[in-house]
Amino acid sequence: MKLTVVGTGYVGLVTGACFAEMGNDVLCIDVDADKIARLEKGEIPIFEPGLREIVLRNVEQGRLHFGTDVREGVRFGTMQFIAVGTPPDEDGAADMQHVLAAARSIGEHMTDYKLVIDKSTVPVGTADAVREAIAQAQAARGVDVPYSVVSNPEFLKEGAAVEDFMRPDRIVVGADDVRARHLMQALYAPFQRQRDKLILMDVRSAELTKYAANAMLATRISFMNEMALLAEKLGADIEQVRRGIGSDPRIGTQFLYAGCGYGGSCFPKDVKALVHSASNVGEPLHVLAAVERANERQKHVLVDRIVARYGEDLRGRHFALWGLAFKPDTDDLREAPSRVIVAELARRGARITAHDPEAMAAARKVFAELPALEFAPTPMQALEGVDALVIVTEWKAYRSPDFARMATLMRERVIVDGRNLFDPALVRDAGFDYTPIGRRAAADASEPQFALAA
């Protein structure tokens, strides 16, 4: 099949590359000429395990192409995937200008049937707006070319996006006409040879499914973070609580890890957008509003603990940060807890030395105006002369450090762990003052627990 993907961001590039891997002929279009030039030279603008290899392979084999010509993109593919960004406006609503601009471009240049597929995360009712934008563009040309609009939300975890796309646990398609449904079934047939994973529904239900899924996962994270803070007050251990409730098959274990808050491109934005959409129709979402408040509070927990130990004035203090990305296996700093932590420590006069296996280049841009932050090439070098280590991202490289060497490098043996990477008793036996989240002080050293990536 011939496919056009509009947008070469996280979703668009993964979508285009993975469809090409299945034998389709794919053209990825973007208005950012610099990004397209980099892609044509084999440079991948985001870090995602396995993505570089799949892009280079399919470019070499002639199935994956890149360009900036919108007209060419519209005429190339029968299927037109809209995978552009929908950043939040100031009021939390999703910014739809790029989605509607892509729809208008399709209407302005199409000369035969097109199946227009909303891949971006968009509010309920977007498919209707896309249909209208295409219709208006055609009317301005004085033509009436047939087309369909479907919703096909992505369910990709950063750090596992290629695997998620190639081996999906479900494929949600919202389509209101038979032709569109048949085309989508044919497109996704290679991804579900062992069992049927395609869930067909109406368009609006598909649009809501994406938001509801992310909102539920965000709710689980915020719930466990609140339980962790309560566990500390009650003398309980949140890791034992997690194992207890996670063993209930109605609950399960995923997204039940306490930490310093969720971030990234999806959960914060989608929770805000869903709350905003509900407010617009007079149906306030009290639970999700609380989820959002709880997450924002959680991002300040590590700073609060540092302030409780060293005081509000942190001038002369030096802290190491392990982890800047919002989660492991990505270089994404969007809404990352590290942004709050670094800003709050710097505001109080502290100096920070940070390390992250993949996100330091992105962090240099994000924190370009913050002289208090410097970067270390290795985790151990970040520890030289610091008052405390603050763990923000649960990268695998941080999970089994040499505590004896750490003790010789740090000015004070203090660890504030925002991801519960270590067994408390083990770290304290190594001579460290260890502050995790929601762990009991007398945790059993024989049962080390490691936080997993969300």
MARKOLLUM-140094 format. One record per residue (C-alpha): residue number from 0; residue in one letter; x, y, z. Coordinates in steps of 0.2 Angstrom, whole numbers. Layout:
BEGIN
NUM,A,X,Y,Z
...
//
This chain:
BEGIN
0,M,0,0,0
1,K,5,18,-3
2,L,5,28,13
3,T,8,47,17
4,V,12,51,35
5,V,11,70,39
6,G,23,74,53
7,T,39,66,57
8,G,39,68,76
9,Y,39,54,88
10,V,22,46,82
11,G,24,50,64
12,L,42,44,62
13,V,38,27,71
14,T,22,25,62
15,G,30,28,45
16,A,45,17,48
17,C,35,2,55
18,F,23,2,41
19,A,37,3,29
20,E,45,-12,38
21,M,29,-22,34
22,G,32,-19,15
23,N,22,-3,12
24,D,28,12,2
25,V,28,26,14
26,L,32,45,12
27,C,34,55,27
28,I,31,74,25
29,D,36,88,37
30,V,36,107,35
31,D,53,107,45
32,A,65,106,31
33,D,80,105,43
34,K,72,89,51
35,I,69,81,34
36,A,87,85,28
37,R,94,76,44
38,L,82,61,41
39,E,88,60,23
40,K,106,59,29
41,G,102,45,41
42,E,101,56,57
43,I,87,52,69
44,P,80,67,78
45,I,74,57,93
46,F,81,43,104
47,E,70,27,103
48,P,78,10,104
49,G,77,1,87
50,L,71,16,77
51,R,87,21,69
52,E,90,3,62
53,I,72,1,55
54,V,73,19,47
55,L,90,16,39
56,R,85,-2,33
57,N,69,4,25
58,V,77,20,17
59,E,90,9,9
60,Q,77,-4,3
61,G,67,10,-5
62,R,51,9,5
63,L,53,24,16
64,H,55,42,9
65,F,55,59,16
66,G,50,76,9
67,T,43,93,12
68,D,32,95,-3
69,V,14,94,4
70,R,6,93,-14
71,E,17,78,-17
72,G,12,70,0
73,V,-6,72,-4
74,R,-5,64,-21
75,F,7,50,-15
76,G,-3,40,-3
77,T,-21,33,-4
78,M,-20,33,15
79,Q,-15,50,23
80,F,-10,48,41
81,I,-11,65,51
82,A,3,63,65
83,V,7,81,69
84,G,9,88,87
85,T,-6,94,97
86,P,2,103,112
87,P,-8,110,126
88,D,-15,128,125
89,E,-14,139,141
90,D,-31,133,146
91,G,-26,114,144
92,A,-35,112,128
93,A,-26,102,114
94,D,-20,114,100
95,M,-28,108,84
96,Q,-20,121,72
97,H,-8,108,64
98,V,-21,94,63
99,L,-33,106,54
100,A,-19,113,43
101,A,-15,96,37
102,A,-33,92,34
103,R,-35,108,23
104,S,-19,103,13
105,I,-27,87,9
106,G,-43,95,3
107,E,-33,107,-7
108,H,-23,95,-17
109,M,-32,78,-17
110,T,-38,72,-34
111,D,-44,55,-30
112,Y,-51,45,-15
113,K,-41,47,1
114,L,-43,38,18
115,V,-38,52,31
116,I,-32,44,47
117,D,-31,54,63
118,K,-15,47,72
119,S,-12,61,83
120,T,-20,62,100
121,V,-35,73,97
122,P,-51,78,107
123,V,-67,70,103
124,G,-75,78,88
125,T,-59,81,79
126,A,-64,69,65
127,D,-79,80,62
128,A,-68,95,61
129,V,-56,86,49
130,R,-70,81,38
131,E,-77,99,38
132,A,-59,107,34
133,I,-57,95,19
134,A,-75,99,13
135,Q,-72,118,14
136,A,-55,116,5
137,Q,-64,106,-9
138,A,-78,118,-10
139,A,-66,132,-13
140,R,-58,123,-28
141,G,-76,118,-34
142,V,-73,99,-33
143,D,-81,85,-24
144,V,-68,71,-22
145,P,-73,56,-11
146,Y,-64,53,6
147,S,-66,45,23
148,V,-60,51,40
149,V,-55,38,53
150,S,-48,38,71
151,N,-33,27,74
152,P,-25,32,90
153,E,-8,27,94
154,F,-3,17,110
155,L,15,18,110
156,K,26,19,126
157,E,42,29,124
158,G,57,18,125
159,A,47,3,118
160,A,38,12,103
161,V,44,1,89
162,E,40,-15,99
163,D,23,-8,103
164,F,19,-4,85
165,M,26,-20,78
166,R,18,-31,91
167,P,2,-22,97
168,D,-9,-28,111
169,R,-23,-19,102
170,I,-27,-9,87
171,V,-41,3,89
172,V,-50,10,74
173,G,-65,22,73
174,A,-73,21,56
175,D,-90,26,51
176,D,-90,18,33
177,V,-87,1,26
178,R,-74,6,14
179,A,-63,14,27
180,R,-65,-1,39
181,H,-60,-13,25
182,L,-44,-3,21
183,M,-39,-2,39
184,Q,-42,-21,41
185,A,-31,-24,26
186,L,-17,-12,32
187,Y,-16,-20,49
188,A,-18,-38,44
189,P,1,-41,44
190,F,2,-35,63
191,Q,-11,-48,69
192,R,-7,-65,61
193,Q,-8,-74,77
194,R,-24,-67,84
195,D,-37,-53,80
196,K,-31,-37,89
197,L,-42,-25,79
198,I,-55,-16,89
199,L,-68,-8,77
200,M,-79,6,84
201,D,-87,22,80
202,V,-75,37,77
203,R,-80,47,93
204,S,-78,32,104
205,A,-60,29,97
206,E,-55,47,100
207,L,-61,45,118
208,T,-53,28,121
209,K,-35,36,119
210,Y,-38,49,132
211,A,-47,37,144
212,A,-33,25,143
213,N,-19,38,147
214,A,-30,45,160
215,M,-32,28,169
216,L,-14,25,169
217,A,-10,43,175
218,T,-23,39,189
219,R,-14,23,194
220,I,2,33,196
221,S,-5,47,206
222,F,-15,35,217
223,M,1,25,221
224,N,11,41,224
225,E,-2,47,237
226,M,-2,30,245
227,A,17,31,246
228,L,16,47,256
229,L,3,40,267
230,A,13,24,270
231,E,27,35,276
232,K,16,43,289
233,L,9,26,295
234,G,25,17,295
235,A,21,5,281
236,D,31,0,266
237,I,24,5,249
238,E,33,-9,240
239,Q,25,-22,251
240,V,8,-14,248
241,R,11,-13,229
242,R,15,-32,229
243,G,-1,-35,239
244,I,-13,-26,229
245,G,-4,-30,212
246,S,-8,-48,215
247,D,-26,-45,213
248,P,-30,-49,195
249,R,-43,-35,194
250,I,-29,-23,198
251,G,-12,-30,191
252,T,5,-24,194
253,Q,8,-11,180
254,F,9,8,184
255,L,9,5,202
256,Y,26,11,206
257,A,28,26,218
258,G,40,39,212
259,C,42,58,209
260,G,28,60,197
261,Y,24,56,179
262,G,29,67,164
263,G,32,65,145
264,S,22,70,130
265,C,6,60,134
266,F,0,59,152
267,P,1,77,157
268,K,-6,84,141
269,D,-20,71,139
270,V,-26,73,157
271,K,-27,92,154
272,A,-36,90,138
273,L,-49,78,144
274,V,-52,89,159
275,H,-54,103,148
276,S,-66,94,136
277,A,-77,88,150
278,S,-78,106,157
279,N,-84,112,140
280,V,-99,100,140
281,G,-103,104,158
282,E,-97,87,165
283,P,-82,91,177
284,L,-70,76,180
285,H,-66,78,198
286,V,-55,62,199
287,L,-44,68,185
288,A,-43,85,192
289,A,-36,77,208
290,V,-24,66,198
291,E,-17,82,190
292,R,-15,91,207
293,A,-7,75,215
294,N,6,74,201
295,E,11,92,202
296,R,13,90,221
297,Q,23,74,218
298,K,36,83,207
299,H,41,94,222
300,V,43,80,235
301,L,61,77,232
302,V,65,96,234
303,D,54,96,250
304,R,65,83,257
305,I,81,91,253
306,V,75,108,260
307,A,69,98,276
308,R,87,92,278
309,Y,97,107,272
310,G,85,122,274
311,E,78,134,261
312,D,94,143,258
313,L,104,130,248
314,R,119,142,243
315,G,135,133,244
316,R,126,116,242
317,H,130,104,228
318,F,119,91,222
319,A,120,77,209
320,L,106,72,198
321,W,105,54,191
322,G,92,55,177
323,L,84,70,167
324,A,72,61,155
325,F,55,58,161
326,K,57,39,160
327,P,71,27,154
328,D,75,23,136
329,T,70,41,129
330,D,78,58,128
331,D,62,66,131
332,L,61,80,144
333,R,43,86,141
334,E,35,88,158
335,A,49,78,166
336,P,50,80,185
337,S,69,84,183
338,R,63,101,176
339,V,54,106,192
340,I,68,98,203
341,V,82,107,194
342,A,73,124,194
343,E,68,123,212
344,L,86,118,218
345,A,94,132,207
346,R,81,145,213
347,R,87,141,231
348,G,105,144,226
349,A,111,126,224
350,R,123,120,211
351,I,118,104,202
352,T,128,91,192
353,A,117,80,181
354,H,120,64,171
355,D,108,55,160
356,P,113,41,147
357,E,103,50,133
358,A,95,66,138
359,M,109,78,141
360,A,110,85,124
361,A,91,89,125
362,A,94,96,143
363,R,108,108,137
364,K,94,116,126
365,V,81,116,139
366,F,92,123,153
367,A,103,134,142
368,E,99,149,153
369,L,103,140,170
370,P,122,142,174
371,A,119,132,191
372,L,117,116,181
373,E,132,107,173
374,F,133,90,166
375,A,145,75,170
376,P,150,62,157
377,T,147,47,169
378,P,136,44,184
379,M,151,43,196
380,Q,159,59,190
381,A,143,68,194
382,L,145,63,212
383,E,162,72,215
384,G,161,83,230
385,V,142,83,231
386,D,131,85,247
387,A,118,72,241
388,L,113,62,226
389,V,95,64,219
390,I,89,50,208
391,V,75,56,196
392,T,75,43,182
393,E,76,24,184
394,W,89,20,171
395,K,96,2,172
396,A,113,9,173
397,Y,109,17,190
398,R,102,1,198
399,S,118,-8,204
400,P,131,6,208
401,D,147,4,217
402,F,142,11,234
403,A,160,10,241
404,R,166,20,227
405,M,151,32,229
406,A,156,35,247
407,T,173,41,243
408,L,167,53,230
409,M,153,62,239
410,R,155,75,252
411,E,140,68,262
412,R,133,51,260
413,V,116,56,257
414,I,104,48,243
415,V,87,55,240
416,D,79,42,228
417,G,64,47,218
418,R,62,30,210
419,N,65,18,224
420,L,79,9,215
421,F,87,1,230
422,D,83,-9,245
423,P,83,3,260
424,A,92,-8,272
425,L,106,-13,260
426,V,110,6,256
427,R,110,10,274
428,D,121,-4,278
429,A,133,3,266
430,G,134,19,276
431,F,122,30,267
432,D,108,41,273
433,Y,94,35,261
434,T,77,43,258
435,P,66,33,246
436,I,48,37,243
437,G,35,27,254
438,R,48,14,260
439,R,49,8,278
440,A,65,12,287
441,A,67,-6,292
442,A,64,-14,275
443,D,70,-32,273
444,A,87,-32,264
445,S,84,-50,258
446,E,70,-44,247
447,P,77,-30,236
448,Q,64,-21,225
449,F,68,-12,209
450,A,56,1,201
451,L,52,-3,183
452,A,49,9,169
453,A,31,15,166
//
